[in-house]
Amino acid sequence: DQQVKQNSPSLSVQEGRISILNCDYTNSMFDYFLWYKKYPAEGPTFLISISSIKDKNEDGRFTVFLNKSAKHLSLHIVPSQPGDSAVYFCAASPGNQFYFGTGTSLTVIP
Amino acid sequence: DAGVIQSPRHEVTEMGQEVTLRCKPISGHNSLFWYRQTMMRGLELLIYFNNNVPIDDSGMPEDRFSAKMPNASFSTLKIQPSEPRDSAVYFCASSRGGAGFYEQYFGPGTRLTVT
């Protein structure tokens, strides 16, 4: 059973607008969360992380929000750029391994 | 510095044949992971090694799958005999520390097709 779920397989956003990618998890023991970005024919690359002691972490155009009570994670990209078009995976860990979602394919339209 | 290196990048084989996927982790990283990516299940952890020792192989689907790490710079994932349902992209990743605490660096993947 998937412990990390990304319910939107795809998302399209206009260039310059905000992209919001969502992730839900079921295991309350998860305490460290990451987002990865994947281009076609490449491996995922680390984007941003957050630990459970925080509810927000920001890195340039990328911000990750964590709502522990709702077991929900989101990634905001502002402003979105065409180069952000990729598949985004969220991952969560209780400390011994990472569990990945199925990914959301983001298309940023110029 | 070179990233994680995987070979081959693509493998097409017939059902019943043996398949060996190879991985060279980033120098200095002491944890290595094998993942399988499918549309239905996303990235699934198959096995991970720490300091060349297999720590958790609970994700290995069945006895047809085996993995080795003879030294800190090389690992293999073998499927014997291969089946069409094994078709997927297999990723190797490495990290500088424990499995659930450090970001992992992924190789480009091996796309396996079993006909």
Backbone of each chain as ProteinMPNN parsed JSONL, in Angstrom:
{"seq_chain_A": "DQQVKQNSPSLSVQEGRISILNCDYTNSMFDYFLWYKKYPAEGPTFLISISSIKDKNEDGRFTVFLNKSAKHLSLHIVPSQPGDSAVYFCAASPGNQFYFGTGTSLTVIP", "coords_chain_A": {"N_chain_A": [[0.846, -1.191, 0.0], [0.523, 2.222, -0.829], [2.337, 4.518, 0.968], [2.965, 7.08, 0.585], [1.445, 9.498, -1.267], [0.746, 10.938, -4.375], [-1.658, 12.498, -5.733], [-2.286, 13.833, -8.048], [-1.573, 13.204, -11.247], [-0.656, 14.863, -13.225], [0.045, 18.325, -14.079], [-0.609, 21.516, -15.343], [0.699, 24.728, -15.931], [0.781, 28.242, -16.424], [3.587, 30.106, -17.563], [5.306, 32.078, -15.19], [3.298, 32.037, -13.361], [2.123, 30.584, -10.219], [3.113, 27.32, -9.27], [1.705, 24.556, -7.71], [2.356, 21.696, -6.07], [1.181, 18.712, -4.716], [1.228, 16.43, -1.917], [0.445, 13.601, -0.048], [0.624, 11.75, 2.981], [0.611, 8.712, 4.94], [1.794, 7.623, 7.176], [2.412, 8.38, 10.439], [4.848, 8.403, 11.578], [6.7, 9.413, 9.881], [9.283, 11.728, 9.508], [10.946, 13.271, 8.018], [11.212, 14.91, 4.979], [11.361, 15.038, 1.447], [11.696, 16.633, -1.752], [12.028, 15.676, -5.095], [13.191, 16.234, -8.396], [12.649, 15.28, -11.729], [13.951, 14.914, -14.905], [13.232, 13.765, -18.269], [14.79, 10.682, -19.146], [16.764, 10.969, -17.273], [18.089, 10.576, -13.924], [16.297, 11.106, -10.804], [16.742, 14.27, -9.183], [17.773, 15.869, -6.222], [15.795, 18.353, -4.675], [14.589, 19.976, -2.575], [14.201, 19.963, 0.995], [12.498, 19.129, 4.102], [12.204, 19.042, 7.603], [10.322, 17.481, 10.252], [10.141, 19.237, 12.34], [9.756, 21.694, 11.393], [7.521, 23.894, 9.582], [7.757, 25.052, 7.201], [9.967, 25.546, 4.484], [12.253, 27.32, 2.579], [13.753, 27.908, -0.58], [15.038, 29.881, -2.698], [13.093, 30.076, -5.564], [11.563, 28.008, -4.732], [9.422, 26.573, -2.352], [8.656, 24.571, 0.396], [5.937, 23.281, 2.138], [4.747, 21.992, 5.191], [2.182, 20.244, 6.686], [1.563, 18.786, 9.424], [-0.568, 17.794, 10.94], [-2.494, 17.316, 9.059], [-1.169, 15.547, 7.572], [0.138, 16.293, 5.192], [1.92, 17.573, 2.438], [3.355, 20.161, 0.53], [4.651, 21.597, -2.472], [5.684, 24.668, -3.591], [6.208, 26.597, -6.434], [7.447, 29.55, -7.462], [8.263, 32.36, -9.411], [6.828, 30.202, -11.893], [8.774, 28.547, -14.372], [9.564, 27.683, -17.79], [11.645, 25.793, -17.775], [11.157, 24.412, -15.497], [9.525, 22.372, -16.09], [8.932, 19.075, -15.576], [9.029, 15.85, -13.921], [7.897, 15.591, -10.643], [8.77, 14.218, -7.593], [7.676, 13.374, -4.367], [9.066, 12.446, -1.22], [9.262, 10.551, 1.772], [10.438, 9.909, 5.083], [10.774, 7.735, 7.881], [13.06, 7.515, 9.143], [14.529, 5.28, 8.526], [14.357, 4.58, 5.857], [13.542, 5.959, 2.623], [10.31, 6.642, 1.362], [8.682, 6.844, -1.655], [6.49, 8.887, -3.634], [4.267, 8.547, -6.514], [4.741, 10.47, -8.338], [4.327, 13.685, -9.979], [3.666, 15.131, -13.007], [4.79, 18.088, -14.18], [3.964, 20.704, -16.332], [5.083, 23.63, -17.661], [3.792, 26.24, -19.315], [4.896, 28.292, -21.885]], "CA_chain_A": [[0.0, 0.0, 0.0], [1.322, 3.435, -0.945], [2.347, 5.351, 2.157], [3.123, 8.453, 0.115], [0.56, 9.578, -2.434], [0.637, 12.149, -5.158], [-2.918, 12.167, -6.4], [-2.387, 14.492, -9.346], [-0.496, 12.703, -12.123], [-0.113, 15.923, -14.077], [-0.345, 19.696, -13.766], [-0.14, 22.508, -16.324], [0.68, 26.082, -15.364], [1.351, 29.274, -17.291], [4.85, 30.704, -17.131], [5.162, 33.242, -14.326], [2.316, 31.77, -12.299], [2.555, 29.67, -9.166], [2.82, 25.877, -9.383], [1.54, 23.922, -6.397], [2.336, 20.239, -6.17], [0.719, 18.198, -3.43], [1.661, 15.096, -1.508], [-0.163, 13.167, 1.208], [1.243, 10.551, 3.527], [-0.248, 8.033, 5.912], [2.555, 7.165, 8.331], [2.687, 9.491, 11.355], [6.248, 8.313, 12.0], [7.546, 10.131, 8.929], [9.737, 12.976, 10.104], [11.837, 13.977, 7.112], [10.522, 14.895, 3.691], [12.146, 15.617, 0.355], [11.163, 16.708, -3.112], [12.975, 15.423, -6.166], [12.774, 16.649, -9.733], [13.198, 14.33, -12.694], [13.797, 15.159, -16.338], [13.234, 12.518, -19.035], [16.05, 9.982, -19.383], [17.717, 11.262, -16.219], [17.645, 10.187, -12.6], [15.783, 12.207, -9.97], [17.723, 15.107, -8.488], [17.254, 16.456, -5.001], [15.358, 19.74, -4.849], [14.426, 20.678, -1.303], [13.776, 19.069, 2.07], [11.958, 19.735, 5.316], [12.053, 18.104, 8.709], [9.017, 17.621, 10.892], [10.143, 20.298, 13.346], [9.424, 22.93, 10.692], [6.339, 23.822, 8.735], [8.058, 25.718, 5.935], [11.364, 25.707, 4.122], [12.285, 28.077, 1.329], [15.023, 27.955, -1.283], [14.818, 30.588, -3.961], [11.706, 30.027, -6.051], [10.912, 26.79, -4.233], [9.047, 26.546, -0.943], [7.925, 23.376, 0.798], [5.091, 23.466, 3.314], [4.382, 20.742, 5.843], [1.052, 20.282, 7.616], [1.662, 17.473, 10.074], [-1.877, 17.322, 11.401], [-3.203, 16.813, 7.888], [-0.25, 14.639, 6.874], [0.135, 16.855, 3.845], [3.133, 18.274, 2.036], [3.18, 20.779, -0.784], [5.785, 22.311, -3.056], [5.279, 25.833, -4.357], [7.233, 27.14, -7.315], [7.022, 30.894, -7.847], [7.345, 32.113, -10.518], [7.135, 29.005, -12.671], [9.521, 28.778, -15.606], [9.49, 26.499, -18.67], [12.646, 24.807, -17.36], [10.649, 23.645, -14.353], [8.736, 21.247, -16.612], [9.597, 17.842, -15.156], [8.233, 15.065, -12.974], [8.291, 15.882, -9.265], [8.481, 13.156, -6.632], [7.893, 13.633, -2.951], [9.566, 11.281, -0.5], [9.153, 10.714, 3.221], [11.23, 8.923, 5.805], [10.658, 7.646, 9.348], [14.414, 7.411, 9.671], [15.277, 4.115, 8.055], [14.372, 4.582, 4.398], [12.607, 6.9, 2.017], [9.178, 6.144, 0.587], [8.431, 7.816, -2.706], [5.212, 8.923, -4.313], [4.277, 8.127, -7.907], [5.181, 11.587, -9.154], [3.42, 14.595, -10.686], [4.319, 15.716, -14.173], [4.493, 19.514, -14.305], [4.259, 21.364, -17.601], [4.975, 25.086, -17.584], [3.494, 26.703, -20.675], [5.475, 29.634, -22.119]], "C_chain_A": [[0.885, 1.247, 0.0], [1.211, 4.253, 0.342], [2.512, 6.82, 1.801], [2.359, 8.558, -1.199], [0.62, 10.952, -3.086], [-0.537, 11.925, -6.096], [-3.11, 12.847, -7.746], [-1.257, 14.005, -10.245], [0.124, 13.808, -12.963], [-0.696, 17.274, -13.681], [0.218, 20.604, -14.847], [-0.328, 23.901, -15.759], [1.293, 27.042, -16.384], [2.656, 29.801, -16.685], [4.583, 31.957, -16.303], [4.174, 33.038, -13.189], [2.904, 30.831, -11.253], [2.186, 28.234, -9.526], [2.734, 25.329, -7.968], [1.397, 22.427, -6.599], [2.067, 19.678, -4.78], [1.137, 16.75, -3.193], [1.005, 14.78, -0.164], [0.533, 11.903, 1.693], [0.381, 9.974, 4.642], [0.471, 7.698, 7.215], [2.935, 8.35, 9.226], [4.128, 9.471, 11.868], [7.192, 9.018, 11.022], [7.967, 11.464, 9.543], [10.711, 13.752, 9.22], [11.289, 13.803, 5.709], [11.389, 15.585, 2.638], [11.296, 15.718, -0.898], [12.32, 16.489, -4.085], [12.331, 15.863, -7.473], [13.422, 15.698, -10.728], [12.883, 14.772, -14.116], [13.808, 13.818, -17.066], [14.645, 11.983, -19.251], [17.147, 10.365, -18.385], [17.201, 10.71, -14.903], [17.078, 11.366, -11.842], [16.936, 12.973, -9.328], [17.054, 15.786, -7.307], [16.929, 17.927, -5.205], [15.328, 20.491, -3.528], [13.918, 19.695, -0.261], [13.151, 19.864, 3.211], [11.88, 18.663, 6.391], [10.759, 18.427, 9.445], [8.981, 18.697, 11.97], [9.812, 21.652, 12.718], [8.11, 22.773, 9.954], [6.569, 24.492, 7.383], [9.556, 25.744, 5.734], [11.419, 26.303, 2.725], [13.685, 28.062, 0.744], [14.78, 28.597, -2.647], [13.354, 30.574, -4.36], [10.904, 28.871, -5.463], [10.649, 26.883, -2.729], [8.284, 25.26, -0.67], [7.19, 23.681, 2.097], [4.717, 22.098, 3.871], [3.252, 20.994, 6.831], [0.959, 18.912, 8.265], [0.297, 16.943, 10.494], [-2.682, 16.737, 10.255], [-2.389, 15.769, 7.138], [-0.166, 15.038, 5.394], [1.373, 17.716, 3.631], [2.841, 18.954, 0.703], [4.458, 21.506, -1.18], [5.234, 23.447, -3.892], [6.466, 26.317, -5.179], [6.721, 28.484, -7.828], [8.234, 31.747, -8.239], [7.753, 30.86, -11.287], [7.821, 29.386, -13.978], [9.434, 27.522, -16.487], [10.492, 25.411, -18.284], [12.235, 23.996, -16.144], [9.82, 22.45, -14.81], [9.505, 19.947, -16.371], [8.599, 17.034, -14.339], [8.785, 15.321, -11.577], [7.825, 14.743, -8.359], [8.616, 13.704, -5.214], [8.316, 12.325, -2.294], [9.507, 11.579, 0.986], [9.889, 9.588, 3.915], [10.89, 8.931, 7.29], [12.025, 7.499, 10.0], [15.213, 6.253, 9.126], [15.309, 3.983, 6.542], [13.374, 5.615, 3.895], [11.526, 6.146, 1.245], [8.793, 7.239, -0.397], [6.988, 7.744, -3.196], [5.373, 8.527, -5.768], [4.631, 9.259, -8.864], [4.052, 12.398, -9.754], [4.202, 15.237, -11.813], [3.866, 17.165, -14.334], [4.891, 20.013, -15.689], [4.039, 22.859, -17.415], [4.893, 25.614, -19.008], [4.031, 28.114, -20.878], [4.407, 30.659, -22.525]], "O_chain_A": [[1.871, 1.32, 0.734], [0.113, 4.632, 0.75], [2.234, 7.7, 2.616], [2.603, 7.792, -2.131], [0.551, 11.983, -2.418], [-0.419, 11.249, -7.117], [-4.005, 12.476, -8.506], [-0.099, 14.36, -10.024], [1.282, 13.714, -13.368], [-1.751, 17.369, -13.054], [1.383, 20.48, -15.226], [-1.369, 24.221, -15.186], [2.216, 26.68, -17.115], [2.798, 29.92, -15.468], [3.748, 32.788, -16.661], [4.197, 33.756, -12.189], [4.03, 30.351, -11.386], [1.091, 27.965, -10.021], [3.592, 25.609, -7.131], [0.443, 21.955, -7.218], [2.656, 20.12, -3.794], [1.362, 15.974, -4.122], [1.016, 15.608, 0.747], [0.977, 11.084, 0.888], [-0.466, 10.661, 5.212], [-0.173, 7.511, 8.247], [3.695, 9.224, 8.809], [4.571, 10.417, 12.519], [8.372, 9.194, 11.325], [7.136, 12.229, 10.031], [11.241, 14.781, 9.637], [10.943, 12.696, 5.296], [12.057, 16.582, 2.914], [10.317, 14.993, -1.076], [13.415, 17.029, -3.926], [11.11, 15.863, -7.628], [14.595, 15.351, -10.595], [11.726, 14.976, -14.485], [14.335, 12.837, -16.542], [15.576, 12.746, -19.507], [18.327, 10.112, -18.63], [16.014, 10.41, -14.773], [17.348, 12.515, -12.194], [17.966, 12.397, -8.977], [15.906, 16.222, -7.392], [17.693, 18.66, -5.833], [15.974, 21.529, -3.385], [13.274, 18.703, -0.602], [13.257, 21.089, 3.278], [11.532, 17.515, 6.115], [10.181, 19.502, 9.281], [7.907, 19.038, 12.465], [9.611, 22.638, 13.427], [7.642, 21.657, 9.726], [5.685, 24.5, 6.526], [10.323, 25.936, 6.678], [10.727, 25.854, 1.812], [14.677, 28.184, 1.464], [14.376, 27.94, -3.607], [12.485, 31.001, -3.6], [9.696, 28.776, -5.68], [11.535, 27.225, -1.946], [7.373, 24.901, -1.417], [7.75, 24.263, 3.027], [4.41, 21.169, 3.124], [3.358, 21.855, 7.704], [0.349, 17.993, 7.718], [0.051, 15.741, 10.402], [-3.45, 15.793, 10.437], [-2.872, 15.175, 6.175], [-0.373, 14.226, 4.492], [1.804, 18.468, 4.506], [2.16, 18.388, -0.153], [5.231, 21.961, -0.336], [4.42, 23.232, -4.79], [7.584, 26.429, -4.676], [5.71, 28.558, -8.527], [9.169, 31.846, -7.444], [8.934, 30.511, -11.312], [7.5, 30.398, -14.601], [9.249, 26.419, -15.972], [10.208, 24.226, -18.455], [12.884, 23.009, -15.799], [9.453, 21.604, -13.995], [10.597, 19.754, -16.904], [7.474, 17.471, -14.097], [9.995, 15.272, -11.359], [6.655, 14.359, -8.359], [9.57, 14.419, -4.908], [7.967, 11.24, -2.757], [9.681, 12.723, 1.407], [9.96, 8.465, 3.415], [10.734, 9.993, 7.892], [12.148, 7.377, 11.219], [16.438, 6.232, 9.242], [16.204, 3.335, 5.999], [12.496, 6.077, 4.624], [11.795, 5.152, 0.57], [8.603, 8.397, -0.025], [6.356, 6.688, -3.175], [6.475, 8.207, -6.213], [4.802, 9.033, -10.062], [2.964, 11.883, -10.008], [5.268, 15.814, -11.599], [2.692, 17.429, -14.595], [6.006, 19.777, -16.155], [2.946, 23.298, -17.056], [5.821, 25.449, -19.8], [3.671, 29.03, -20.138], [4.727, 31.825, -22.756]]}, "seq_chain_B": "DAGVIQSPRHEVTEMGQEVTLRCKPISGHNSLFWYRQTMMRGLELLIYFNNNVPIDDSGMPEDRFSAKMPNASFSTLKIQPSEPRDSAVYFCASSRGGAGFYEQYFGPGTRLTVT", "coords_chain_B": {"N_chain_B": [[33.156, 16.292, -10.052], [32.257, 12.932, -10.677], [28.956, 11.724, -11.061], [26.569, 9.281, -9.912], [27.044, 6.307, -11.619], [25.546, 4.297, -14.045], [25.145, 1.221, -15.765], [23.944, -1.115, -18.236], [22.495, 1.658, -20.132], [20.203, 1.089, -21.481], [18.431, -1.934, -21.825], [17.45, -4.689, -23.581], [15.872, -7.703, -23.528], [15.127, -11.21, -23.799], [12.446, -13.053, -22.4], [13.273, -15.138, -19.673], [15.972, -14.927, -19.869], [19.109, -14.035, -18.307], [19.741, -11.022, -16.579], [21.931, -8.393, -15.899], [22.484, -5.573, -14.034], [24.447, -2.676, -13.537], [26.271, -0.605, -11.204], [28.008, 2.282, -10.178], [28.737, 3.949, -7.349], [28.826, 7.345, -5.981], [32.009, 8.478, -5.114], [33.086, 8.09, -1.806], [30.58, 8.025, -0.698], [28.642, 6.08, 1.519], [26.369, 4.602, 1.472], [24.203, 2.683, -0.571], [21.63, 2.333, -2.951], [19.095, 0.462, -4.591], [16.504, 1.051, -6.806], [13.257, 0.601, -8.285], [11.331, 1.875, -10.874], [7.999, 2.247, -11.665], [4.958, 2.959, -13.444], [2.682, 2.527, -11.948], [3.461, 2.22, -9.269], [5.389, 4.042, -8.719], [8.54, 5.039, -7.404], [10.156, 2.354, -6.112], [11.841, 1.013, -3.366], [14.251, -1.437, -3.649], [16.509, -2.695, -2.478], [18.974, -1.879, -0.012], [22.344, -0.982, 0.721], [24.752, -0.579, 3.264], [27.913, 0.56, 3.864], [28.81, -1.521, 2.185], [27.371, -3.698, 3.0], [24.402, -5.585, 2.833], [21.487, -4.142, 4.053], [18.698, -3.897, 4.109], [16.616, -5.844, 2.38], [14.008, -6.181, 1.85], [12.389, -5.226, -0.104], [12.939, -6.534, -2.418], [11.513, -8.226, -5.061], [11.237, -11.036, -5.496], [12.819, -14.303, -5.408], [14.133, -14.326, -7.784], [15.503, -12.057, -8.076], [18.601, -10.614, -7.235], [21.206, -8.971, -5.421], [24.439, -7.526, -5.213], [27.3, -6.177, -3.527], [30.367, -5.952, -3.914], [32.483, -4.276, -3.331], [33.281, -0.901, -2.277], [32.864, 0.633, -4.49], [31.257, -0.481, -6.419], [28.352, -2.131, -7.547], [25.932, -4.683, -8.245], [22.826, -5.608, -9.741], [20.945, -8.365, -10.244], [18.819, -10.223, -12.34], [17.299, -13.216, -12.669], [15.528, -15.986, -13.704], [14.613, -13.551, -16.182], [11.459, -11.825, -16.538], [8.581, -10.643, -18.399], [7.136, -8.848, -16.749], [9.075, -7.636, -15.29], [9.928, -5.493, -16.634], [10.905, -2.197, -16.55], [12.18, 0.931, -15.233], [15.27, 0.947, -13.722], [16.858, 2.303, -11.001], [19.891, 3.316, -9.523], [21.143, 4.627, -6.516], [23.083, 6.745, -4.359], [24.24, 7.712, -1.085], [25.632, 9.813, 1.475], [25.256, 8.969, 3.995], [23.137, 7.476, 6.479], [20.121, 5.612, 5.605], [17.646, 6.981, 5.768], [18.09, 9.685, 6.215], [19.71, 11.344, 4.709], [19.932, 13.151, 1.65], [19.578, 11.444, -1.429], [21.576, 10.588, -4.199], [20.934, 10.091, -7.492], [21.538, 7.772, -10.162], [21.418, 7.742, -13.821], [19.692, 5.75, -14.531], [18.58, 2.504, -15.698], [16.88, 1.38, -18.403], [14.896, -1.302, -18.638], [13.701, -3.757, -20.761], [11.797, -6.544, -21.12], [11.018, -9.041, -23.267]], "CA_chain_B": [[33.084, 14.921, -9.546], [31.27, 12.161, -11.412], [27.801, 11.301, -10.294], [26.337, 7.841, -9.91], [27.131, 5.782, -12.989], [24.843, 3.038, -14.244], [25.229, 0.625, -17.096], [23.764, -0.295, -19.428], [21.392, 2.616, -20.044], [19.033, 0.379, -21.997], [18.63, -3.362, -21.96], [16.302, -5.417, -24.123], [16.196, -9.113, -23.441], [13.978, -12.113, -23.916], [12.014, -13.732, -21.185], [14.07, -16.295, -19.304], [17.4, -14.613, -19.896], [19.682, -13.361, -17.141], [20.039, -9.604, -16.783], [22.767, -7.813, -14.841], [22.586, -4.117, -14.049], [25.645, -2.287, -12.81], [26.227, 0.726, -10.6], [29.172, 2.808, -9.47], [28.249, 5.078, -6.548], [29.71, 8.492, -5.818], [33.115, 8.193, -4.213], [32.91, 8.638, -0.463], [29.25, 7.689, -0.191], [28.705, 4.753, 2.113], [25.09, 3.895, 1.315], [23.813, 2.49, -1.965], [20.236, 1.91, -3.045], [18.513, 0.077, -5.882], [15.076, 1.337, -6.904], [12.57, 0.286, -9.53], [10.266, 2.84, -11.136], [6.888, 1.86, -12.535], [3.898, 3.961, -13.459], [1.68, 2.253, -10.917], [3.966, 2.263, -7.898], [6.41, 5.066, -8.553], [9.871, 4.547, -7.07], [10.132, 1.366, -5.043], [13.153, 0.591, -2.914], [14.445, -2.883, -3.735], [17.504, -3.109, -1.5], [20.01, -0.895, 0.208], [23.58, -1.403, 1.341], [25.505, 0.403, 4.021], [29.284, 0.044, 3.962], [28.871, -2.722, 1.354], [26.594, -4.775, 3.608], [22.962, -5.412, 2.611], [20.797, -3.817, 5.297], [17.271, -4.151, 3.967], [16.271, -6.34, 1.041], [12.596, -6.56, 1.9], [11.723, -4.771, -1.319], [13.263, -7.407, -3.551], [10.225, -8.859, -5.323], [11.257, -12.489, -5.342], [14.154, -14.888, -5.451], [14.768, -14.125, -9.091], [16.3, -10.842, -7.951], [19.684, -10.64, -6.263], [22.091, -7.81, -5.514], [25.717, -7.665, -4.524], [28.174, -5.011, -3.482], [31.65, -6.555, -3.521], [33.365, -3.25, -2.773], [32.615, 0.394, -2.088], [32.698, 1.373, -5.736], [30.584, -1.274, -7.437], [27.227, -2.971, -7.136], [25.155, -5.271, -9.333], [21.48, -6.133, -9.525], [20.773, -9.428, -11.219], [17.486, -10.839, -12.449], [17.449, -14.497, -13.349], [15.324, -15.577, -15.079], [13.812, -12.341, -16.33], [10.084, -11.966, -16.986], [8.081, -9.373, -18.952], [6.69, -7.92, -15.705], [10.245, -6.951, -14.731], [10.207, -4.312, -17.457], [10.805, -0.981, -15.737], [13.451, 1.653, -15.137], [15.943, 0.632, -12.473], [17.778, 3.353, -10.592], [20.821, 3.162, -8.423], [21.381, 5.902, -5.847], [23.996, 6.647, -3.222], [24.189, 8.837, -0.148], [26.815, 9.835, 2.349], [24.946, 8.515, 5.341], [22.071, 6.514, 6.679], [19.134, 5.521, 4.541], [16.506, 7.887, 5.833], [18.455, 10.997, 6.732], [20.478, 12.149, 3.774], [19.416, 13.072, 0.291], [20.212, 10.435, -2.25], [21.961, 11.018, -5.54], [20.508, 9.023, -8.388], [22.098, 7.602, -11.486], [20.479, 8.02, -14.918], [18.748, 4.661, -14.685], [18.648, 1.508, -16.776], [15.537, 1.007, -18.862], [14.879, -2.729, -18.958], [12.542, -4.291, -21.475], [11.834, -7.997, -21.251], [9.983, -9.408, -24.261]], "C_chain_B": [[31.992, 14.172, -10.283], [30.131, 11.798, -10.488], [27.734, 9.786, -10.247], [26.307, 7.353, -11.356], [26.422, 4.439, -13.054], [25.072, 2.53, -15.656], [24.51, -0.719, -17.104], [22.651, 0.73, -19.225], [20.09, 1.982, -20.532], [19.385, -1.096, -22.145], [17.332, -3.968, -22.464], [16.686, -6.882, -24.142], [14.938, -9.939, -23.573], [13.691, -12.774, -22.58], [12.863, -14.967, -20.924], [15.563, -16.028, -19.263], [17.832, -13.945, -18.585], [20.028, -11.924, -17.503], [20.877, -9.114, -15.611], [22.889, -6.317, -15.049], [23.735, -3.713, -13.127], [25.573, -0.855, -12.314], [27.562, 1.05, -9.934], [28.694, 4.021, -8.68], [29.251, 6.235, -6.536], [30.784, 8.15, -4.782], [32.899, 8.871, -2.862], [31.535, 8.392, 0.137], [29.277, 6.274, 0.362], [27.376, 3.997, 2.07], [24.722, 3.836, -0.167], [22.436, 1.856, -2.014], [19.923, 1.481, -4.471], [17.009, 0.311, -5.817], [14.547, 0.841, -8.249], [11.433, 1.296, -9.698], [9.249, 2.248, -12.096], [5.815, 2.93, -12.45], [2.963, 3.777, -12.268], [2.197, 2.516, -9.507], [5.05, 3.303, -7.679], [7.769, 4.441, -8.304], [9.776, 3.603, -5.877], [11.551, 1.0, -4.666], [13.246, -0.932, -2.967], [15.37, -3.365, -2.622], [18.42, -1.939, -1.229], [21.155, -1.476, 1.018], [24.145, -0.234, 2.153], [26.885, -0.179, 4.269], [29.42, -1.349, 3.344], [28.052, -3.885, 1.904], [25.111, -4.553, 3.327], [22.241, -5.228, 3.941], [19.324, -4.188, 5.224], [16.991, -4.588, 2.539], [14.803, -6.734, 0.957], [11.828, -6.138, 0.655], [12.027, -5.623, -2.546], [12.046, -8.288, -3.827], [10.209, -10.376, -5.118], [12.673, -12.995, -5.545], [14.848, -14.711, -6.789], [15.693, -12.904, -9.065], [17.391, -11.047, -6.901], [20.579, -9.431, -6.487], [23.336, -8.063, -4.701], [26.437, -6.328, -4.51], [29.531, -5.487, -2.999], [32.652, -5.554, -2.959], [32.635, -1.909, -2.789], [32.316, 1.125, -3.392], [31.92, 0.599, -6.799], [29.456, -2.105, -6.841], [26.532, -3.509, -8.375], [23.786, -5.68, -8.835], [21.226, -7.134, -10.632], [19.347, -9.956, -11.163], [17.656, -12.112, -13.263], [16.406, -15.497, -12.851], [14.438, -14.337, -15.165], [12.424, -12.681, -16.881], [9.59, -10.622, -17.519], [7.655, -8.373, -17.887], [7.849, -7.225, -14.994], [10.587, -5.692, -15.516], [9.912, -3.048, -16.66], [12.11, -0.217, -15.895], [14.026, 1.374, -13.756], [16.975, 1.724, -12.189], [18.67, 2.872, -9.465], [21.032, 4.546, -7.828], [22.391, 5.685, -4.728], [23.833, 7.865, -2.33], [25.357, 8.717, 0.812], [26.524, 9.326, 3.743], [23.802, 7.541, 5.353], [20.914, 6.682, 5.719], [18.07, 6.599, 4.592], [16.815, 9.297, 6.242], [19.134, 11.905, 5.733], [19.874, 12.029, 2.385], [20.259, 12.084, -0.514], [20.476, 11.004, -3.639], [21.726, 9.848, -6.482], [21.349, 8.982, -9.663], [21.04, 7.836, -12.545], [19.467, 6.916, -15.155], [19.086, 3.716, -15.818], [17.218, 1.152, -17.14], [15.581, -0.426, -19.35], [13.58, -3.091, -19.64], [12.74, -5.785, -21.639], [10.684, -8.41, -22.158], [9.612, -10.89, -24.175]], "O_chain_B": [[30.908, 14.714, -10.495], [30.319, 11.593, -9.289], [28.721, 9.098, -10.509], [25.622, 7.926, -12.203], [26.662, 3.555, -12.232], [25.178, 3.303, -16.608], [24.469, -1.398, -16.078], [21.934, 0.663, -18.227], [19.008, 2.31, -20.044], [20.496, -1.45, -22.541], [16.268, -3.794, -21.871], [17.713, -7.254, -24.71], [13.824, -9.425, -23.471], [14.581, -13.012, -21.763], [13.14, -15.746, -21.836], [16.327, -16.806, -18.693], [17.018, -13.372, -17.862], [20.54, -11.645, -18.587], [20.558, -9.396, -14.456], [23.336, -5.852, -16.097], [23.961, -4.324, -12.083], [24.912, -0.003, -12.909], [28.157, 0.227, -9.237], [28.286, 5.019, -9.274], [30.374, 6.108, -7.022], [30.493, 7.604, -3.718], [32.575, 10.056, -2.784], [31.346, 8.535, 1.345], [29.859, 5.373, -0.243], [27.277, 2.879, 2.576], [24.903, 4.8, -0.91], [22.114, 0.965, -1.228], [20.423, 2.063, -5.433], [16.329, -0.16, -4.905], [15.296, 0.685, -9.213], [10.667, 1.537, -8.765], [9.59, 1.807, -13.194], [5.772, 3.71, -11.498], [2.512, 4.747, -11.66], [1.45, 2.983, -8.647], [5.574, 3.431, -6.573], [8.117, 3.433, -8.919], [9.371, 3.996, -4.782], [12.375, 0.71, -5.534], [12.411, -1.631, -2.393], [15.058, -4.322, -1.913], [18.631, -1.095, -2.101], [20.965, -2.338, 1.876], [24.026, 0.931, 1.772], [27.018, -1.274, 4.815], [30.06, -2.234, 3.91], [28.051, -4.963, 1.31], [24.601, -3.456, 3.555], [22.368, -6.054, 4.845], [18.769, -4.735, 6.177], [17.114, -3.799, 1.602], [14.407, -7.522, 0.098], [10.736, -6.642, 0.395], [11.418, -5.434, -3.599], [11.592, -9.013, -2.942], [9.229, -10.918, -4.606], [13.597, -12.229, -5.816], [16.054, -14.933, -6.891], [16.555, -12.747, -9.929], [17.138, -11.583, -5.822], [20.695, -8.93, -7.606], [23.307, -8.713, -3.656], [26.215, -5.469, -5.363], [29.818, -5.433, -1.803], [33.556, -5.922, -2.208], [31.503, -1.812, -3.264], [31.596, 2.123, -3.397], [31.925, 0.99, -7.966], [29.595, -2.699, -5.772], [26.541, -2.871, -9.428], [23.606, -6.048, -7.674], [21.283, -6.797, -11.815], [18.757, -10.112, -10.094], [18.104, -12.076, -14.409], [16.407, -15.826, -11.664], [13.599, -14.115, -14.292], [12.238, -13.674, -17.585], [10.115, -9.575, -17.138], [7.793, -7.167, -18.091], [7.629, -6.324, -14.185], [11.446, -4.914, -15.101], [8.804, -2.86, -16.159], [13.024, -0.654, -16.594], [13.346, 1.545, -12.744], [17.838, 2.023, -13.014], [18.251, 2.125, -8.581], [21.094, 5.533, -8.562], [22.534, 4.575, -4.214], [23.351, 8.911, -2.763], [25.981, 7.663, 0.939], [27.421, 9.253, 4.583], [23.53, 6.863, 4.362], [20.738, 7.733, 5.102], [17.635, 7.082, 3.547], [15.904, 10.05, 6.586], [19.128, 13.124, 5.903], [19.378, 10.975, 1.988], [21.462, 11.925, -0.304], [19.695, 11.793, -4.169], [22.258, 8.756, -6.285], [21.804, 10.009, -10.166], [19.884, 8.101, -12.215], [18.497, 7.105, -15.888], [19.781, 4.075, -16.768], [16.445, 0.686, -16.303], [16.225, -0.731, -20.355], [12.495, -2.772, -19.154], [13.725, -6.234, -22.225], [9.518, -8.158, -21.852], [8.764, -11.359, -24.934]]}, "name": "protein", "num_of_chains": 2, "seq": "DQQVKQNSPSLSVQEGRISILNCDYTNSMFDYFLWYKKYPAEGPTFLISISSIKDKNEDGRFTVFLNKSAKHLSLHIVPSQPGDSAVYFCAASPGNQFYFGTGTSLTVIPDAGVIQSPRHEVTEMGQEVTLRCKPISGHNSLFWYRQTMMRGLELLIYFNNNVPIDDSGMPEDRFSAKMPNASFSTLKIQPSEPRDSAVYFCASSRGGAGFYEQYFGPGTRLTVT"}
